[in-house]
Every structure is written in structure tokens, then in C-alpha cells.
Amino acid sequence: MTKIKRTISAILLVTFLVSSSILAQTRIVAPKNPYKIADDVKLGQEASNEAENKLPLIKDRQLGDYLVRVGERLVDAIPPEYQHSEFRFSFKLVDAKEINAFALPGGFTYVNRGLIEVAKTEGELAGVMAHEISHVALRHGTAQAAKAQKYAIGATAGQILGAIVGGGLGSVIAGGSQLGIGAYFLKFSREYETQADLLGAQIMAQAGYDPRDLGNMFRTIEKESKGKSGPEFLSSHPNPSNRYEAINREAQLLKIRNSDQNNQEFSRMQARLGGLPVNTVNTRSENANSGNANSGNTGTGSRPTTGKNPITSRAPGSRVALPSPRYKTYSDNSFQLQIPENWRELKDQNSITFAPEGAYGQVSQRFVFTHGVLVGAARINQDSNLRQATEDFIRGLQEGNPNLRQQGQYQRTSLANHKAFVAYFTNISDVTGRTENVAIYTLRLNNGDLFYLIPVTPQSEASSYQRAFQRILSSIEISD
Ligand SMILES: [Zn+2]
């Protein structure tokens, strides 16, 4: 009885809050976060060092100063409760044509040239930046990390990023993004995206921009990227037009302060950017030749082919050869297994993917694969049992991959002479748009880490891969 009463008053309370919010801008509450603000900065700094090793930056002084001016105008407009003196906002221009921007915890913000090129006004550019700044202000990166990995306070970026494969599972499962920093900090839940949209709109109004420009930018992006594999700020939303409407609703509640939109300067900067040579090393041209329907937004220009990382290859989703009936042995310090002779190993910082040619590549700055096996270890709440750790791990994956759906119950199994769990999932591939089968095997290593092995194939081809997966699973040996 008491319980019911309490529920009813809770409902009344919620209703009251909702109706009162009609009168004022939406109040945004940052998610719970056990990290210190200094941790955000430290982790973001480490990730940004890594990013800058790999991203081609545009060092033009005028463009750089301009971006910083727009960025700082927005940062000054962050509501006082989300201003933290520890934050270290910086704004850098990346020489990549993809329409994208991202911000790392602590404020390290990157804007692709492609974003400035398609924006129609400074307000549209500022809109995306305000959205990214809002993720920083609300500390979404570390809040998300904490959700997936409860123990990790004080861990290094590498450990945290390795904690789960990264929300970048996206199309299939990303072994981390091309940055090696995992889509972890970059791909957020829908709830976080909505928060960043609303706070972004509020920041814009406070900074003297029209918040509707953020909504307009979604339309522009949608048109340019034809709604598939969009950039970070489209990533978690199947329906960007909802966001457009939500932002416009919010905009009606907001008063734009000292409106000042210098589009002359913006046009000058756009022209200046147009005069700079484009970083030509990217996978786009390869994709354009592949005849793949997805090629328009596959691939990324943001990483030069340095040879440090072998992942360039063809567009994922192009024709993939069946697993060779002959096998070779892969082994490193921690484990060994047999893989079909025509598969490659693609190492990331915290995981390794075994996949055939044509089955892996970059989509929206993320490493993805459509056929193959991902193997890695994650540090997940070491006090929990295997079942709980597996559930935490999978929840972390689902956080960034709303289409990853479990089919049936967890099953006990054995892998490499360890007690293990397996669970089966379906997912919708970002690359092909088709259903894929995903199995997730987990076991505990002696050091407490969670070892995972994840076979993936398009559902329609699953039977052709059964034998190869069996062979891989039965061959695996772990030295722990
Ligand atoms: Zn976002």
C-alpha cells in the first residue's frame, strides 16, 4: 500500500516538473560521476595526445584563431554550475573532409574542415561546437566510463579505454576507434545526446547565437551524409528530425543575448579554408571505386596512412572471400589460436581483430568489421562474478550500440579450459544495414580481467562461417 502511494506521489512530482518546465528552459542534470574533474582533464589530455599523433591538423594561424574565438565565446556561455576552472578547453582544426567534430573529457575539441565547409553560417558551426562543449561540461565521457567500469577511478586512460571494446561497436564491434581512444568517449547514449543538444541550445542563446542553427545543422548534415553512418553528433539517434524539433522547441524558451553573428568573417574563413590543399590520404577514393552503395560516407580522411597501423584496406562491406579451409596459428604473449589462412590480424591497443580482406575498415573514424573475430581483455569490476562482469561488459557495449539485442539466455560453456559464458546477439550493421549475428564469449583470467572473444558475421552468411568459428574456438589457448 505504502509503495503504491509513494509511486503516485512520484508521478505527481514528475508531472509538476514537466509542466513547470514549459515556462522555462529545460533544466539539465549532469549524470552521476564518481570521477574528479581533474580526472576528466587527465584522461582527456592523454587521449588528445594520442589523437594528435594520428590526426592531420591544420596549423593555419588565422583559421586556428578563428576557431578558438568561436569556441571561447561558447565556453564563456556555459551555465555557471557547469563551469569548472580545471577544464582546459582547446579547439583544433582537423584536415579531414568528413563532417565531424568531437570533444574529449576536459575540453579538448576537434573540428573537421568538412564541417566548416558544409556549414552555411557561423551559427551552424557554433551549434555543433556547442553540442560538443556540452558533452564536456556535463562530463559525459567519464560518466559513461564509470557506468561501464565501476572500479576504475584513478585508472589511466588506456585502462579505462580498454575496459570495454568501446561504444564503437557500431556496425559490428569496433576494436576501438581509429584513434585508439575508443569510440568510448565519443559515442554516447541517446539520453546524453539529448542533454548535449539542449544544453548546446542554451549555450548558443547565451553566447548570442540563434539556437535554431544547431537544428539547421542537423538538416544540413542529414542531407550531406544521407542519413547513414553520420558523425558523432548524429551517431546515437536514428531520427535526427526529432532532434531538430526538440532543439527548436527549446529555442522557443530561450532568449538570445546580444545577438551577434558575424557571417562575413565566417565566409572569409570558409574561403581561406577552400584555398588550403586537402589532405589527400584517405580511403574515400578507394571506396568510391568499390561500387559500394555505402561508399559516400564510408572511410575517413582523418588518418594519414603512416604504416603504423595496418587498417586501411577496402571498404568494409565489399565482397568477402569465404574462410580458407587452411589454417595458420596466431600467438602472442597472452593467447594463441588458429585462424583461416586468408584472415589478417588487426591489432588495436587493447584488442585484436581477425578478419578477411574486405571485411574491415574505417567508418566515421571508427574501425569496424563485418566478418571475423574480435579478441581482447577488459578490466571490469573484479569483485563481481563472471556472470555479473559479463553483464556489465555487455551493457557497456549496448550503451553505444542500441541495436545490439540479446537472443536467448546466457549459456555456460568452456573455452580454453576455463569456465566461460556465451550469449548470442543480433545487431544491425552500420556498414551494410543488414542484420548480423554476434556471439560474445567471456571468461575470467587469473588476474581478474575479463577475456572476451566475439565472432561476427552477416546473418545471411552465418552458416558459411560456423566451421571456421568452431575451429577458432576449439584451438584457443590462454596463458594466464
Ligand atoms: Zn554528441
Boltz pocket constraint, residues with backbone or C-beta under 6 A from the ligand:
constraints:
  - pocket:
      binder: B
      contacts: [[A, 131], [A, 132], [A, 135], [A, 186], [A, 188], [A, 192], [A, 193], [A, 196], [A, 232], [A, 233]]
      max_distance: 6.0
